[in-house]
Amino acid sequence: MASQTQRAAPTRRKRALVTRRRMLAAAYHLFCANGYVPTTMEAIAAEAGVAVQTLYFTFHTKGAILGEVLGAAIVGLDDWTNPPAEPITVETLVGIHDWYDDFKAEPDARKALALFVASGAEIHGRVGPLVGAMHAAGGDPDVAAVLALAEQRRAEVYRWVVDGLAQKSGGLRPGLSEDRATDVLLVLFSAETYQALTAGRGWSASACTSFLAELLTQQLVMQP
């Protein structure tokens, strides 16, 4: 009997994860399409095909759903499992990304930056519509809290990237401090900038990524 229970447990966990991802995908779609404020818990549950009680039991509040939807959009909805355990360190934040190992292993600053930009642009493509919906509801305290935490964590990750670039061959542009480099990266490489160029100006994803890679290389790292 014990062995049967042990075999059944992963199946239950897998079903729970599939349902969780379905609820997050439904919330992502509705937040992006209709905005955060107009989207109700009932609408999310209906979109996901679950009882609204299941939604409340899993996430408790719409604000909590938004926070997890943002994390899932960053990682990828199909790859999301659960929020990382607290306390969340910068190593936790960067370690979840597919560019992490390649970035650390790459000895050349220009090539490492290109790896980061390529993967980061894909993230911005997923996050951009959601961030736009969040800014539109910025007066909501739950949204404001999610945005503030997301920006804090983005700054921590970008500072980690800049510190890594500074230690690689080529390094940062002469006279550029790590503080200033982090500021440049935060302003130029954001979901808002990516969304403005793609959705706003009609640029293709590849054109946008190439432009940002070239711009950030010029601004951040030593030229050959």
N, CA, C and O of each residue as an XYZ file, in Angstrom:
896
protein
N       0.834     -1.214      0.000
C       0.000      0.000      0.000
C       0.864      1.258      0.000
O       0.566      2.221     -0.705
N       1.949      1.244      0.804
C       2.814      2.420      0.873
C       3.436      2.705     -0.486
O       3.524      3.859     -0.905
N       3.870      1.640     -1.179
C       4.496      1.839     -2.479
C       3.506      2.400     -3.482
O       3.887      3.205     -4.331
N       2.233      1.993     -3.406
C       1.210      2.536     -4.304
C       1.007      4.019     -4.042
O       0.858      4.797     -4.984
N       1.000      4.420     -2.775
C       0.841      5.832     -2.434
C       2.006      6.640     -2.963
O       1.821      7.735     -3.495
N       3.227      6.094     -2.816
C       4.401      6.804     -3.296
C       4.370      6.966     -4.809
O       4.778      7.995     -5.347
N       3.864      5.902     -5.504
C       3.785      6.015     -6.966
C       2.710      7.012     -7.382
O       2.853      7.675     -8.410
N       1.626      7.131     -6.595
C       0.520      8.014     -6.963
C       0.835      9.477     -6.701
O       0.304     10.359     -7.375
N       1.715      9.745     -5.705
C       1.979     11.126     -5.311
C       2.513     11.986     -6.452
O       2.013     13.094     -6.649
N       3.519     11.520     -7.222
C       3.985     12.353     -8.335
C       2.881     12.649     -9.349
O       2.856     13.724     -9.948
N       1.975     11.700     -9.538
C       0.877     11.918    -10.476
C      -0.027     13.039     -9.995
O      -0.470     13.872    -10.786
N      -0.301     13.060     -8.692
C      -1.127     14.137     -8.143
C      -0.419     15.479     -8.268
O      -1.033     16.489     -8.612
N       0.886     15.478     -7.984
C       1.656     16.723     -8.100
C       1.669     17.215     -9.543
O       1.559     18.412     -9.808
N       1.806     16.263    -10.475
C       1.823     16.656    -11.881
C       0.480     17.241    -12.294
O       0.427     18.242    -13.008
N      -0.603     16.617    -11.847
C      -1.923     17.158    -12.183
C      -2.113     18.549    -11.583
O      -2.672     19.441    -12.221
N      -1.642     18.723    -10.352
C      -1.766     20.025     -9.702
C      -0.964     21.081    -10.449
O      -1.414     22.217    -10.595
N       0.231     20.707    -10.925
C       1.063     21.657    -11.670
C       0.417     22.021    -12.996
O       0.441     23.184    -13.396
N      -0.157     21.046    -13.678
C      -0.843     21.319    -14.946
C      -1.993     22.297    -14.721
O      -2.187     23.230    -15.500
N      -2.745     22.079    -13.662
C      -3.867     22.973    -13.353
C      -3.360     24.362    -12.993
O      -3.935     25.365    -13.417
N      -2.289     24.424    -12.216
C      -1.725     25.720    -11.819
C      -1.288     26.502    -13.060
O      -1.580     27.691    -13.185
N      -0.592     25.833    -13.965
C      -0.143     26.504    -15.186
C      -1.330     26.957    -16.020
O      -1.281     28.022    -16.635
N      -2.386     26.170    -16.051
C      -3.569     26.548    -16.826
C      -4.221     27.796    -16.239
O      -4.669     28.670    -16.982
N      -4.275     27.884    -14.926
C      -4.845     29.068    -14.283
C      -3.968     30.302    -14.527
O      -4.481     31.394    -14.773
N      -2.658     30.124    -14.458
C      -1.756     31.238    -14.708
C      -1.838     31.693    -16.168
O      -1.819     32.891    -16.449
N      -1.927     30.745    -17.083
C      -2.048     31.102    -18.503
C      -3.347     31.856    -18.766
O      -3.367     32.805    -19.550
N      -4.427     31.439    -18.118
C      -5.708     32.132    -18.268
C      -5.615     33.551    -17.744
O      -6.093     34.489    -18.382
N      -4.997     33.708    -16.576
C      -4.849     35.042    -15.994
C      -3.966     35.926    -16.873
O      -4.268     37.100    -17.084
N      -2.877     35.355    -17.381
C      -1.982     36.118    -18.267
C      -2.747     36.626    -19.485
O      -2.653     37.800    -19.842
N      -3.497     35.741    -20.112
C      -4.250     36.119    -21.308
C      -5.256     37.234    -21.004
O      -5.359     38.203    -21.756
N      -5.986     37.095    -19.914
C      -7.020     38.078    -19.589
C      -6.422     39.396    -19.128
O      -6.924     40.458    -19.495
N      -5.366     39.353    -18.337
C      -4.719     40.593    -17.904
C      -4.200     41.367    -19.116
O      -4.382     42.581    -19.204
N      -3.554     40.664    -20.049
C      -2.993     41.328    -21.228
C      -4.090     41.859    -22.151
O      -3.963     42.944    -22.718
N      -5.173     41.082    -22.296
C      -6.233     41.459    -23.238
C      -7.171     42.513    -22.686
O      -7.583     43.424    -23.403
N      -7.512     42.389    -21.398
C      -8.563     43.238    -20.833
C      -8.089     44.193    -19.754
O      -8.821     45.107    -19.376
N      -6.889     44.000    -19.255
C      -6.398     44.809    -18.160
C      -6.569     44.105    -16.834
O      -7.352     43.163    -16.708
N      -5.818     44.579    -15.837
C      -5.853     43.930    -14.530
C      -7.160     44.192    -13.798
O      -7.796     43.258    -13.310
N      -7.562     45.442    -13.718
C      -8.737     45.796    -12.903
C     -10.015     45.137    -13.424
O     -10.756     44.568    -12.623
N     -10.311     45.187    -14.735
C     -11.562     44.576    -15.211
C     -11.596     43.051    -15.109
O     -12.673     42.454    -15.131
N     -10.436     42.421    -14.998
C     -10.393     40.957    -14.954
C     -10.758     40.473    -13.556
O     -10.113     40.843    -12.575
N     -11.780     39.659    -13.471
C     -12.240     39.151    -12.179
C     -11.724     37.739    -11.937
O     -11.295     37.042    -12.857
N     -11.780     37.345    -10.687
C     -11.414     35.968    -10.340
C     -12.342     34.986    -11.054
O     -11.910     33.922    -11.497
N     -13.601     35.347    -11.159
C     -14.573     34.490    -11.842
C     -14.207     34.319    -13.311
O     -14.331     33.225    -13.862
N     -13.754     35.403    -13.946
C     -13.368     35.323    -15.355
C     -12.137     34.431    -15.544
O     -12.068     33.642    -16.486
N     -11.177     34.568    -14.643
C      -9.974     33.735    -14.730
C     -10.331     32.258    -14.564
O      -9.861     31.402    -15.312
N     -11.176     31.980    -13.565
C     -11.582     30.589    -13.329
C     -12.304     30.020    -14.539
O     -12.054     28.882    -14.936
N     -13.195     30.804    -15.125
C     -13.934     30.330    -16.297
C     -12.993     30.079    -17.468
O     -13.129     29.080    -18.174
N     -12.035     30.988    -17.676
C     -11.065     30.830    -18.766
C     -10.209     29.574    -18.567
O      -9.861     28.880    -19.523
N      -9.880     29.304    -17.302
C      -9.035     28.150    -16.990
C      -9.811     26.850    -16.893
O      -9.223     25.769    -16.885
N     -11.131     26.954    -16.819
C     -11.945     25.755    -16.693
C     -11.888     25.124    -15.318
O     -11.948     23.902    -15.181
N     -11.772     25.973    -14.287
C     -11.751     25.469    -12.907
C     -12.813     26.204    -12.103
O     -13.324     27.240    -12.528
N     -13.131     25.666    -10.957
C     -14.052     26.347    -10.050
C     -13.351     27.550     -9.442
O     -12.149     27.503     -9.179
N     -14.085     28.617     -9.220
C     -13.474     29.812     -8.647
C     -12.902     29.521     -7.268
O     -11.935     30.159     -6.852
N     -13.487     28.563     -6.554
C     -12.960     28.185     -5.246
C     -11.544     27.609     -5.379
O     -10.698     27.812     -4.508
N     -11.301     26.891     -6.476
C      -9.963     26.341     -6.712
C      -8.954     27.456     -6.902
O      -7.825     27.376     -6.419
N      -9.370     28.497     -7.607
C      -8.498     29.643     -7.838
C      -8.154     30.328     -6.519
O      -6.992     30.645     -6.262
N      -9.165     30.554     -5.688
C      -8.934     31.192     -4.389
C      -8.088     30.299     -3.496
O      -7.204     30.796     -2.798
N      -8.334     29.005     -3.499
C      -7.591     28.088     -2.650
C      -6.112     28.083     -3.030
O      -5.243     27.999     -2.161
N      -5.827     28.174     -4.333
C      -4.446     28.095     -4.813
C      -3.688     29.393     -4.603
O      -2.533     29.376     -4.178
N      -4.336     30.533     -4.900
C      -3.621     31.811     -4.903
C      -4.106     32.804     -3.837
O      -3.368     33.716     -3.464
N      -5.306     32.637     -3.360
C      -5.898     33.479     -2.307
C      -6.397     34.843     -2.810
O      -7.532     35.224     -2.522
N      -5.558     35.587     -3.561
C      -5.965     36.918     -4.012
C      -5.576     37.124     -5.480
O      -4.711     36.427     -6.010
N      -6.225     38.083     -6.116
C      -5.880     38.411     -7.502
C      -4.486     39.024     -7.578
O      -3.762     38.811     -8.551
N      -4.109     39.786     -6.549
C      -2.762     40.350     -6.514
C      -1.691     39.272     -6.483
O      -0.650     39.402     -7.127
N      -1.948     38.201     -5.728
C      -0.994     37.088     -5.681
C      -0.904     36.392     -7.028
O       0.174     35.963     -7.437
N      -2.031     36.277     -7.717
C      -2.021     35.692     -9.061
C      -1.162     36.546     -9.983
O      -0.354     36.016    -10.746
N      -1.329     37.859     -9.918
C      -0.564     38.750    -10.782
C       0.935     38.577    -10.554
O       1.709     38.495    -11.508
N       1.340     38.522     -9.282
C       2.752     38.352     -8.991
C       3.303     37.062     -9.561
O       4.407     37.035    -10.106
N       2.536     35.993     -9.435
C       3.013     34.709     -9.954
C       2.931     34.661    -11.475
O       3.779     34.040    -12.115
N       1.936     35.300    -12.058
C       1.851     35.367    -13.515
C       3.085     36.072    -14.085
O       3.636     35.650    -15.102
N       3.508     37.139    -13.426
C       4.695     37.847    -13.897
C       5.921     36.939    -13.827
O       6.709     36.886    -14.771
N       6.082     36.227    -12.717
C       7.200     35.292    -12.610
C       7.139     34.203    -13.658
O       8.159     33.830    -14.237
N       5.934     33.688    -13.904
C       5.768     32.631    -14.900
C       6.043     33.157    -16.308
O       6.599     32.436    -17.138
N       5.658     34.408    -16.586
C       5.937     34.991    -17.899
C       7.433     35.176    -18.104
O       7.930     35.010    -19.217
N       8.148     35.516    -17.050
C       9.594     35.684    -17.144
C      10.269     34.353    -17.433
O      11.116     34.268    -18.322
N       9.907     33.330    -16.702
C      10.524     32.010    -16.863
C       9.995     31.301    -18.107
O      10.731     30.593    -18.794
N       8.701     31.503    -18.385
C       7.999     30.769    -19.433
C       6.899     29.949    -18.802
O       7.158     29.129    -17.922
N       5.681     30.161    -19.242
C       4.540     29.506    -18.609
C       4.649     27.988    -18.625
O       4.215     27.325    -17.683
N       5.218     27.441    -19.673
C       5.336     25.983    -19.765
C       6.445     25.426    -18.873
O       6.501     24.223    -18.621
N       7.324     26.308    -18.398
C       8.441     25.873    -17.555
C       8.226     26.197    -16.080
O       9.020     25.799    -15.227
N       7.158     26.914    -15.789
C       6.922     27.365    -14.418
C       6.533     26.190    -13.522
O       5.781     25.304    -13.927
N       7.056     26.201    -12.309
C       6.670     25.193    -11.326
C       5.943     25.861    -10.163
O       4.716     25.821    -10.078
N       6.721     26.477     -9.266
C       6.161     27.208     -8.128
C       7.062     28.392     -7.840
O       8.216     28.406     -8.268
N       6.559     29.389     -7.120
C       7.439     30.496     -6.729
C       8.616     29.977     -5.918
O       8.442     29.088     -5.085
N       9.822     30.520     -6.148
C      10.975     30.067     -5.372
C      10.808     30.373     -3.889
O      10.124     31.323     -3.511
N      11.432     29.567     -3.071
C      11.311     29.737     -1.623
C      12.019     31.011     -1.166
O      13.064     31.384     -1.698
N      11.441     31.652     -0.192
C      12.065     32.818      0.419
C      13.160     32.368      1.382
O      13.069     31.264      1.919
N      14.200     33.184      1.624
C      14.456     34.452      0.956
C      15.009     34.234     -0.450
O      15.780     33.304     -0.686
N      14.608     35.096     -1.373
C      15.038     34.974     -2.758
C      16.294     35.820     -2.955
O      16.250     37.043     -2.825
N      17.400     35.171     -3.265
C      18.669     35.859     -3.477
C      18.857     36.166     -4.958
O      18.111     35.669     -5.801
N      19.855     36.985     -5.269
C      20.119     37.283     -6.671
C      20.573     36.026     -7.404
O      20.297     35.874     -8.594
N      21.264     35.121     -6.711
C      21.668     33.869     -7.360
C      20.438     33.034     -7.717
O      20.424     32.362     -8.749
N      19.410     33.072     -6.874
C      18.160     32.386     -7.200
C      17.533     33.006     -8.432
O      17.065     32.292     -9.319
N      17.521     34.339     -8.497
C      16.878     35.040     -9.602
C      17.568     34.764    -10.929
O      16.900     34.539    -11.938
N      18.885     34.777    -10.939
C      19.583     34.557    -12.211
C      19.668     33.078    -12.558
O      19.726     32.713    -13.732
N      19.675     32.224    -11.532
C      19.847     30.798    -11.774
C      18.691     30.134    -12.488
O      18.845     29.035    -13.021
N      17.525     30.785    -12.509
C      16.361     30.188    -13.169
C      16.377     30.404    -14.680
O      15.552     29.833    -15.393
N      17.305     31.220    -15.175
C      17.289     31.583    -16.595
C      18.181     30.672    -17.425
O      19.197     30.167    -16.946
N      17.783     30.469    -18.684
C      18.549     29.575    -19.547
C      19.870     30.185    -19.992
O      20.740     29.465    -20.483
N      20.045     31.509    -19.832
C      21.304     32.136    -20.232
C      22.363     32.089    -19.132
O      23.523     32.419    -19.378
N      21.981     31.689    -17.940
C      22.851     31.800    -16.762
C      24.165     31.043    -16.938
O      25.238     31.628    -16.790
N      24.095     29.757    -17.251
C      25.315     28.949    -17.354
C      26.211     29.430    -18.487
O      27.425     29.534    -18.318
N      25.619     29.722    -19.637
C      26.415     30.170    -20.782
C      27.051     31.534    -20.507
O      28.193     31.783    -20.894
N      26.309     32.407    -19.843
C      26.843     33.732    -19.507
C      28.046     33.595    -18.576
O      29.072     34.239    -18.795
N      27.929     32.772    -17.551
C      29.031     32.600    -16.607
C      30.254     31.992    -17.281
O      31.385     32.367    -16.973
N      30.033     31.058    -18.197
C      31.136     30.341    -18.825
C      31.833     31.154    -19.908
O      33.005     30.915    -20.199
N      31.127     32.113    -20.511
C      31.695     32.882    -21.622
C      32.753     33.869    -21.098
O      32.431     34.725    -20.274
N      33.999     33.767    -21.559
C      35.057     34.643    -21.032
C      35.061     36.052    -21.626
O      35.647     36.966    -21.046
N      34.415     36.232    -22.776
C      34.448     37.522    -23.473
C      33.214     38.351    -23.127
O      32.088     37.863    -23.226
N      33.423     39.593    -22.726
C      32.319     40.450    -22.276
C      31.310     40.708    -23.390
O      30.104     40.682    -23.142
N      31.775     40.955    -24.602
C      30.864     41.251    -25.710
C      29.981     40.050    -26.022
O      28.778     40.203    -26.230
N      30.567     38.863    -26.055
C      29.795     37.659    -26.351
C      28.829     37.329    -25.206
O      27.703     36.893    -25.442
N      29.280     37.541    -23.974
C      28.418     37.282    -22.824
C      27.220     38.222    -22.830
O      26.098     37.805    -22.539
N      27.453     39.478    -23.158
C      26.359     40.435    -23.237
C      25.373     40.037    -24.325
O      24.163     40.160    -24.134
N      25.868     39.566    -25.455
C      24.990     39.138    -26.545
C      24.110     37.971    -26.111
O      22.937     37.913    -26.481
N      24.655     37.049    -25.337
C      23.867     35.925    -24.820
C      22.751     36.427    -23.912
O      21.608     35.981    -24.012
N      23.089     37.345    -23.041
C      22.112     37.896    -22.110
C      21.010     38.647    -22.851
O      19.832     38.487    -22.531
N      21.378     39.459    -23.834
C      20.390     40.249    -24.566
C      19.457     39.344    -25.366
O      18.250     39.579    -25.396
N      19.991     38.325    -26.006
C      19.160     37.428    -26.819
C      18.089     36.760    -25.976
O      16.923     36.719    -26.367
N      18.481     36.232    -24.811
C      17.505     35.574    -23.935
C      16.589     36.596    -23.276
O      15.388     36.369    -23.135
N      17.170     37.727    -22.874
C      16.359     38.762    -22.231
C      15.299     39.339    -23.148
O      14.204     39.680    -22.699
N      15.617     39.449    -24.433
C      14.639     39.976    -25.388
C      13.433     39.042    -25.502
O      12.298     39.503    -25.618
N      13.678     37.744    -25.469
C      12.560     36.792    -25.490
C      11.676     36.975    -24.263
O      10.450     36.911    -24.358
N      12.301     37.204    -23.113
C      11.544     37.455    -21.882
C      10.717     38.721    -22.020
O       9.540     38.735    -21.662
N      11.320     39.782    -22.535
C      10.594     41.045    -22.708
C       9.413     40.876    -23.652
O       8.380     41.525    -23.486
N       9.568     40.001    -24.645
C       8.459     39.755    -25.554
C       7.252     39.164    -24.845
O       6.110     39.472    -25.186
N       7.508     38.313    -23.856
C       6.406     37.723    -23.078
C       5.883     38.677    -22.020
O       4.680     38.738    -21.768
N       6.781     39.414    -21.410
C       6.419     40.258    -20.271
C       5.832     41.595    -20.703
O       5.026     42.181    -19.980
N       6.231     42.085    -21.881
C       5.824     43.416    -22.319
C       4.330     43.692    -22.237
O       3.936     44.688    -21.630
N       3.476     42.843    -22.829
C       2.037     43.109    -22.763
C       1.505     43.113    -21.328
O       0.595     43.875    -21.002
N       2.067     42.269    -20.483
C       1.616     42.206    -19.092
C       2.043     43.453    -18.328
O       1.265     44.004    -17.549
N       3.266     43.894    -18.547
C       3.742     45.101    -17.870
C       2.925     46.306    -18.309
O       2.637     47.186    -17.497
N       2.546     46.357    -19.583
C       1.692     47.448    -20.045
C       0.364     47.462    -19.320
O      -0.121     48.524    -18.931
N      -0.229     46.296    -19.135
C      -1.490     46.201    -18.397
C      -1.306     46.603    -16.944
O      -2.197     47.206    -16.346
N      -0.154     46.271    -16.375
C       0.111     46.631    -14.989
C       0.276     48.141    -14.821
O      -0.238     48.724    -13.866
N       0.986     48.763    -15.739
C       1.159     50.212    -15.652
C      -0.183     50.940    -15.799
O      -0.402     51.986    -15.189
N      -1.061     50.377    -16.606
C      -2.382     50.987    -16.782
C      -3.200     50.933    -15.499
O      -4.125     51.724    -15.311
N      -2.855     49.995    -14.616
C      -3.568     49.855    -13.340
C      -2.651     50.209    -12.176
O      -2.809     49.687    -11.072
N      -1.696     51.096    -12.426
C      -0.688     51.420    -11.429
C      -1.234     51.998    -10.141
O      -0.561     51.953     -9.111
N      -2.457     52.547    -10.177
C      -3.042     53.083     -8.960
C      -3.522     52.014     -8.006
O      -3.772     52.303     -6.836
N      -3.657     50.789     -8.475
C      -4.081     49.696     -7.611
C      -2.920     49.310     -6.698
O      -1.815     49.084     -7.191
N      -3.132     49.227     -5.393
C      -2.010     48.954     -4.481
C      -1.356     47.590     -4.713
O      -0.144     47.453     -4.551
N      -2.135     46.596     -5.086
C      -1.547     45.283     -5.356
C      -0.639     45.336     -6.579
O       0.445     44.753     -6.582
N      -1.081     46.029     -7.605
C      -0.277     46.168     -8.821
C       0.988     46.966     -8.527
O       2.077     46.607     -8.974
N       0.836     48.041     -7.779
C       2.000     48.862     -7.432
C       3.035     48.047     -6.666
O       4.236     48.205     -6.882
N       2.576     47.184     -5.780
C       3.501     46.351     -5.005
C       4.219     45.354     -5.898
O       5.421     45.138     -5.739
N       3.502     44.742     -6.836
C       4.120     43.788     -7.761
C       5.143     44.493     -8.646
O       6.236     43.974     -8.873
N       4.790     45.677     -9.145
C       5.711     46.432     -9.990
C       6.971     46.828     -9.231
O       8.078     46.724     -9.760
N       6.802     47.282     -7.986
C       7.953     47.716     -7.197
C       8.897     46.549     -6.922
O      10.114     46.695     -7.036
N       8.344     45.401     -6.563
C       9.177     44.236     -6.292
C       9.864     43.750     -7.563
O      11.035     43.371     -7.538
N       9.133     43.762     -8.667
C       9.713     43.322     -9.937
C      10.870     44.225    -10.350
O      11.890     43.739    -10.841
N      10.722     45.530    -10.155
C      11.785     46.469    -10.528
C      12.993     46.293     -9.605
O      14.136     46.390    -10.051
N      12.746     46.040     -8.345
C      13.850     45.803     -7.411
C      14.652     44.569     -7.828
O      15.883     44.583     -7.828
N      13.941     43.518     -8.178
C      14.625     42.282     -8.567
C      15.313     42.428     -9.917
O      16.384     41.859    -10.127
N      14.713     43.180    -10.834
C      15.354     43.416    -12.134
C      16.665     44.162    -11.933
O      17.666     43.857    -12.581
N      16.656     45.140    -11.034
C      17.882     45.887    -10.752
C      18.957     44.980    -10.161
O      20.135     45.124    -10.487
N      18.564     44.050     -9.297
C      19.532     43.133     -8.706
C      20.149     42.224     -9.769
O      21.358     41.991     -9.771
N      19.318     41.719    -10.662
C      19.820     40.841    -11.730
C      20.730     41.619    -12.668
O      21.798     41.133    -13.038
N      20.320     42.818    -13.055
C      21.126     43.605    -13.988
C      22.461     44.000    -13.355
O      23.482     44.042    -14.041
N      22.457     44.287    -12.064
C      23.723     44.601    -11.406
C      24.633     43.372    -11.409
O      25.845     43.498    -11.584
N      24.055     42.187    -11.216
C      24.827     40.955    -11.280
C      25.429     40.776    -12.674
O      26.584     40.372    -12.809
N      24.644     41.075    -13.704
C      25.130     40.968    -15.086
C      26.282     41.938    -15.318
O      27.309     41.562    -15.884
N      26.114     43.176    -14.885
C      27.157     44.193    -15.070
C      28.428     43.793    -14.341
O      29.525     43.939    -14.880
N      28.290     43.291    -13.123
C      29.454     42.837    -12.366
C      30.160     41.700    -13.113
O      31.389     41.640    -13.154
N      29.368     40.804    -13.699
C      29.961     39.725    -14.472
C      30.695     40.227    -15.701
O      31.785     39.748    -16.012
N      30.106     41.192    -16.406
C      30.754     41.757    -17.588
C      32.071     42.426    -17.230
O      33.056     42.314    -17.961
N      32.081     43.121    -16.101
C      33.281     43.849    -15.685
C      34.461     42.917    -15.437
O      35.612     43.340    -15.540
N      34.195     41.665    -15.114
C      35.253     40.711    -14.793
C      35.695     39.878    -16.002
O      36.619     39.071    -15.897
N      35.043     40.074    -17.131
C      35.374     39.288    -18.318
C      36.365     40.029    -19.215
O      36.612     41.221    -19.033
N      36.917     39.318    -20.168
C      37.855     39.915    -21.112
C      37.172     41.045    -21.885
O      36.074     40.876    -22.416
N      37.827     42.176    -21.937
C      37.225     43.360    -22.552
C      36.625     44.262    -21.492
O      36.922     45.456    -21.432
N      35.772     43.677    -20.651
C      35.219     44.419    -19.528
C      34.328     45.574    -19.941
O      33.908     45.681    -21.093
N      34.051     46.434    -18.975
C      33.198     47.590    -19.233
C      33.962     48.667    -19.999
O      35.193     48.697    -20.001
N      33.207     49.546    -20.645
C      33.795     50.663    -21.375
C      34.631     51.512    -20.423
O      34.220     51.730    -19.283
N      35.793     51.996    -20.858
C      36.653     52.792    -19.974
C      35.903     53.991    -19.380
O      35.200     54.713    -20.087
N      36.068     54.184    -18.083
C      35.430     55.301    -17.399
C      33.999     55.047    -16.985
O      33.386     55.902    -16.346
N      33.449     53.892    -17.332
C      32.057     53.573    -16.994
C      32.029     52.782    -15.693
O      32.561     51.674    -15.623
N      31.408     53.353    -14.664
C      31.304     52.651    -13.389
C      30.218     51.585    -13.462
O      29.355     51.624    -14.340
N      30.266     50.640    -12.540
C      29.243     49.593    -12.515
C      27.874     50.178    -12.172
O      26.855     49.701    -12.670
N      27.844     51.203    -11.329
C      26.568     51.854    -11.011
C      25.953     52.478    -12.258
O      24.766     52.296    -12.530
N      26.775     53.223    -13.022
C      26.266     53.877    -14.231
C      25.881     52.840    -15.279
O      24.871     53.002    -15.965
N      26.662     51.791    -15.409
C      26.350     50.738    -16.374
C      25.034     50.059    -16.033
O      24.254     49.733    -16.927
N      24.783     49.846    -14.752
C      23.513     49.244    -14.335
C      22.351     50.156    -14.680
O      21.314     49.689    -15.150
N      22.514     51.447    -14.453
C      21.452     52.398    -14.800
C      21.160     52.373    -16.298
O      20.000     52.358    -16.708
N      22.213     52.368    -17.110
C      22.037     52.329    -18.565
C      21.292     51.068    -18.978
O      20.372     51.123    -19.794
N      21.685     49.945    -18.423
C      21.049     48.679    -18.773
C      19.584     48.671    -18.353
O      18.731     48.193    -19.100
N      19.282     49.197    -17.164
C      17.903     49.224    -16.675
C      17.004     50.078    -17.572
O      15.859     49.709    -17.834
N      17.512     51.198    -18.034
C      16.688     52.105    -18.841
C      16.533     51.608    -20.277
O      15.437     51.646    -20.835
N      17.624     51.145    -20.872
C      17.586     50.780    -22.290
C      17.047     49.382    -22.545
O      16.475     49.124    -23.603
N      17.224     48.468    -21.577
C      16.834     47.083    -21.811
C      15.695     46.721    -20.864
O      15.900     46.128    -19.806
N      14.515     47.092    -21.274
C      13.328     46.887    -20.444
C      12.189     46.349    -21.300
O      12.209     46.446    -22.527
N      11.198     45.781    -20.624
C      10.005     45.314    -21.329
C       9.294     46.475    -22.004
O       8.715     46.319    -23.079
N       9.340     47.651    -21.362
C       8.681     48.825    -21.938
C       9.339     49.249    -23.253
O       8.652     49.564    -24.224
N      10.682     49.254    -23.277
C      11.394     49.619    -24.502
C      11.137     48.598    -25.602
O      10.890     48.961    -26.753
N      11.196     47.332    -25.244
C      10.957     46.281    -26.224
C       9.539     46.388    -26.787
O       9.333     46.258    -27.993
N       8.575     46.625    -25.914
C       7.187     46.729    -26.346
C       6.970     47.960    -27.224
O       6.201     47.912    -28.184
N       7.647     49.060    -26.896
C       7.513     50.280    -27.690
C       8.032     50.075    -29.110
O       7.463     50.608    -30.063
N       9.102     49.310    -29.252
C       9.676     49.087    -30.576
C       8.900     48.050    -31.378
O       8.719     48.207    -32.585
N       8.440     46.991    -30.714
C       7.742     45.926    -31.443
C       6.265     46.268    -31.640
O       5.823     46.493    -32.767
N       5.511     46.306    -30.557
C       4.079     46.602    -30.669
C       3.836     48.044    -31.076
O       2.909     48.328    -31.835
N       4.668     48.967    -30.575
C       4.451     50.381    -30.859
C       4.886     50.812    -32.243
O       4.160     51.536    -32.924
N       6.074     50.373    -32.672
C       6.629     50.820    -33.939
C       6.649     49.733    -35.005
O       7.069     49.986    -36.134
N       6.205     48.535    -34.667
C       6.087     47.476    -35.656
C       7.372     46.764    -35.994
O       7.443     46.088    -37.020
N       8.406     46.893    -35.153
C       9.652     46.186    -35.416
C       9.453     44.689    -35.204
O       8.658     44.269    -34.363
N      10.176     43.899    -35.971
C      10.163     42.462    -35.726
C      10.974     42.160    -34.476
O      11.793     42.969    -34.041
N      10.737     40.995    -33.908
C      11.477     40.600    -32.716
C      12.975     40.529    -33.002
O      13.785     40.957    -32.181
N      13.341     39.996    -34.154
C      14.761     39.864    -34.481
C      15.417     41.220    -34.688
O      16.552     41.436    -34.262
N      14.703     42.143    -35.348
C      15.261     43.482    -35.558
C      15.437     44.212    -34.229
O      16.435     44.901    -34.015
N      14.480     44.058    -33.360
C      14.551     44.702    -32.052
C      15.712     44.135    -31.237
O      16.459     44.888    -30.612
N      15.861     42.834    -31.244
C      16.934     42.194    -30.490
C      18.299     42.614    -31.022
O      19.203     42.914    -30.243
N      18.449     42.638    -32.321
C      19.720     43.040    -32.934
C      20.064     44.485    -32.585
O      21.207     44.799    -32.252
N      19.068     45.353    -32.665
C      19.296     46.759    -32.344
C      19.719     46.932    -30.889
O      20.671     47.660    -30.605
N      19.030     46.279    -29.977
C      19.346     46.412    -28.562
C      20.712     45.826    -28.237
O      21.443     46.370    -27.409
N      21.057     44.718    -28.886
C      22.377     44.122    -28.671
C      23.476     45.075    -29.131
O      24.483     45.250    -28.445
N      23.279     45.686    -30.289
C      24.273     46.629    -30.808
C      24.364     47.865    -29.916
O      25.459     48.327    -29.597
N      23.217     48.396    -29.516
C      23.190     49.600    -28.688
C      23.861     49.352    -27.339
O      24.680     50.155    -26.892
N      23.517     48.249    -26.697
C      24.064     47.959    -25.379
C      25.549     47.627    -25.448
O      26.300     47.950    -24.528
N      25.974     46.989    -26.521
C      27.404     46.719    -26.691
C      28.171     48.022    -26.795
O      29.229     48.172    -26.183
N      27.647     48.965    -27.565
C      28.302     50.268    -27.707
C      28.362     51.020    -26.381
O      29.354     51.684    -26.080
N      27.312     50.915    -25.605
C      27.188     51.696    -24.391
C      27.906     51.084    -23.181
O      28.299     51.801    -22.261
N      28.071     49.779    -23.189
C      28.521     49.120    -21.960
C      29.919     48.546    -21.998
O      30.651     48.657    -21.015
N      30.314     47.935    -23.102
C      31.567     47.186    -23.073
C      32.640     47.838    -23.935
O      32.355     48.611    -24.850
N      33.884     47.497    -23.609
C      35.020     48.054    -24.320
C      34.982     47.617    -25.782
O      34.718     46.451    -26.078
N      35.239     48.534    -26.674
C      35.205     48.221    -28.096
C      36.538     47.587    -28.518
O      37.591     47.928    -27.979
N      36.483     46.657    -29.492
C      37.712     45.957    -29.916
C      38.665     46.903    -30.648
O      39.742     46.486    -31.073
